[in-house]
Amino acid sequence: MITNRENSSPPGVKPAQTRSDASSEQDDRFKNLLGAAAWVRLPKAIRHRFSKRLLGDASLAYQGRVTQMRMNPVGRALAFALRVIGAPLPFDRTSIGRSAVVTVTEDAAMGGQFWIRQYGRAAGFPQMVGSSKRFAGPTGLEEYIGFGIGISLKLESTASGLYFISDRYFLKLGQQRLSLPRWACPGVLTVGHEELGSGQFRFTLELTHPLFGELIWQDATFHDAEIIGSVLS
């Protein structure tokens, strides 16, 4: 829950803004990628969430809870191995039933968005997953997870949800871009954003390999939150 605190801002920082018209503007980037027909197929609430371009240091914080998670042995090994590059995949099943937070801010330098996901665990610090969505590349949308690793994404819509589907994995070293061969890739990654109504939505993550089947599945529910922004004077 977000609460307003009057006269509690540090010196030089104006009180937080929570009005969307003050901290965001109309954003047609996702709409243009999907096309008009596919865009109007989406529920109105999803179109609204993906039509906000955050200004300055404004951010969106969605709070929720992990409801399901499963991994086969290969998926578990992969998730743990990738911890050396920042743990881009969920790896701890004790997150089931625990709090989850997704924060979105603008990536002004690259013309995209930063997405930070936090998953509670039974012990230790929460898992933090950070990535940058950039409107670039052959599909028009790419996700960077750090260490030069990126994924070209395709967008698909249904009457109930918006889906981000991996197209190609690549490695970027300076100005050089190397597409990874299919055999060296972990499989097809599908991330879904499905409308539940009453200001709630479902987040799903599925990684499926052509030989090893479903490697990882994660399901979480979130509710809408107001935009938060503070402006340095």
Phi, psi and omega in degrees: 000138180258128179239149177269133179240112182281140175059029180246004181285146177297159178304136178086358179240125179285155180304151182299140175265136179238002178273126185297330181289342179271336188241002180211164175224169181299133182234116182255014185295314179291322178299316181293326178292319182287322189096154188300314184296315180291328181293313183290344176292334182289153171300149182303321182296321179290318177301322180293316181296324183262022176240020181251121173256113186286142183254146176057231181259019178296151179216158174246131179238117177257127180253143181194208185207140175286128183253330180214152172197133176216151180216137170273173184304321180292318179297320178297316180297319180294314181299319179288323179296323183283359175296338180289343178245025174105009176055064180286347179245145177299139185229353187240112182288349176289356176286346181299127179085359182255167186293151176221143180225133174242126179242133181240129174225162180281136172264082188298324184295325185250002179068038180222212181222142171267133175240121179242122179247135180235127181240126176292154180226163180293330181212149178083181180292153174299153174283133178247127178239118181242140177207165178235122174269125182236139181272080186205177175084179186296331179265352182090353180213130179227151176238125179255131181249006179101167180058029178078003184268131179219165181226125171284133185244145170251147178254138173224149180231152172227182179289349182238348185197167177245135186232134177254118187239130181296139177250303176219143172265145181213163177238126181247120179239102185065236178268357181270136180235122183242115176286131181280140178296152184304321183294339181267002183264153183283352181125191181272123179258126178234122177246126183246148175232103188245134183284134178248348182089165179057036177075019180240151176217161182251132176252128177233145176227124180227129176240118184236131181253142182297334180258321187259005175073209180288113180277313184217139172224131177225140181225132178215154176243142181226163175234156183297148176224160180281158176287138177245134178207141173230146185241123177287135180272000000 
